[in-house]
Amino acid sequence: MTKKLLSGILGGFLGLIVGAIGGGYLGLVVGGTFLGSFDIYDHIGLEGYELAAYVGAIIGAVVMIIVGIKIALGIVERKSS
């Protein structure tokens, strides 16, 4: 039980880091490509690529936390069998 819990926490933490970096990068690429020409700065104080990077980092982190936990628990189940 303790091994599964520790593996789930570690998988979630690693998923958070990977998801935030990967999602931020993808958001930056997409935002720089498609949102660079919009005048979003006048309304909210952020450039389009900055906003896309922040949103991408948040979405990537949330998704990869769940994926990281599932992968870590799957590895523990395979090793214990």
C-alpha positions in Angstrom: 0.0 0.0 0.0 2.8 2.4 0.9 4.7 1.6 -2.3 1.6 2.4 -4.4 1.0 5.6 -2.6 4.5 6.8 -2.9 4.7 5.8 -6.6 1.5 7.7 -7.3 2.8 10.8 -5.6 6.1 10.6 -7.5 4.3 9.9 -10.8 2.0 12.9 -10.2 4.9 15.2 -9.4 6.9 14.2 -12.4 3.8 14.5 -14.6 3.3 18.0 -13.2 6.8 19.1 -14.1 6.8 17.5 -17.6 3.3 18.7 -18.3 4.0 22.3 -17.3 7.2 22.5 -19.4 5.7 20.7 -22.4 2.4 22.5 -22.3 4.1 25.9 -21.9 6.3 25.2 -24.9 3.5 24.1 -27.1 1.4 27.1 -26.0 4.3 29.3 -26.8 4.7 27.9 -30.2 1.0 28.0 -31.0 0.6 31.4 -29.4 3.5 32.9 -31.3 2.3 31.4 -34.5 -1.4 32.2 -34.4 -1.9 34.9 -31.7 1.0 37.1 -32.5 -1.0 39.5 -34.7 -3.9 40.1 -32.3 -3.9 43.2 -30.1 -4.7 41.4 -26.9 -2.2 43.5 -25.0 -4.5 46.5 -25.1 -7.3 44.7 -23.3 -5.7 42.4 -20.7 -2.0 43.5 -20.5 -0.6 40.2 -21.9 0.7 39.4 -25.3 -1.0 36.5 -27.1 1.9 34.2 -26.9 2.3 34.8 -23.2 -1.3 34.0 -22.5 -1.1 30.9 -24.7 2.0 29.7 -22.8 0.4 30.1 -19.4 -2.8 28.4 -20.5 -0.9 25.6 -22.2 1.3 25.1 -19.1 -1.8 24.8 -16.8 -3.6 22.4 -19.1 -0.5 20.3 -19.7 0.2 20.1 -16.0 -3.3 19.0 -15.1 -3.4 16.4 -17.8 0.1 15.0 -17.2 -0.6 14.7 -13.4 -3.3 12.2 -14.2 -1.3 10.4 -16.9 1.8 10.3 -14.6 -0.1 8.7 -11.8 -1.6 6.1 -14.1 1.7 5.2 -15.6 3.4 5.0 -12.1 0.7 2.7 -10.7 0.8 0.5 -13.8 4.5 0.0 -13.4 4.1 -0.9 -9.7 1.3 -3.4 -10.6 3.5 -5.0 -13.2 6.5 -5.3 -10.9 4.5 -6.7 -8.0 2.8 -9.5 -10.1 
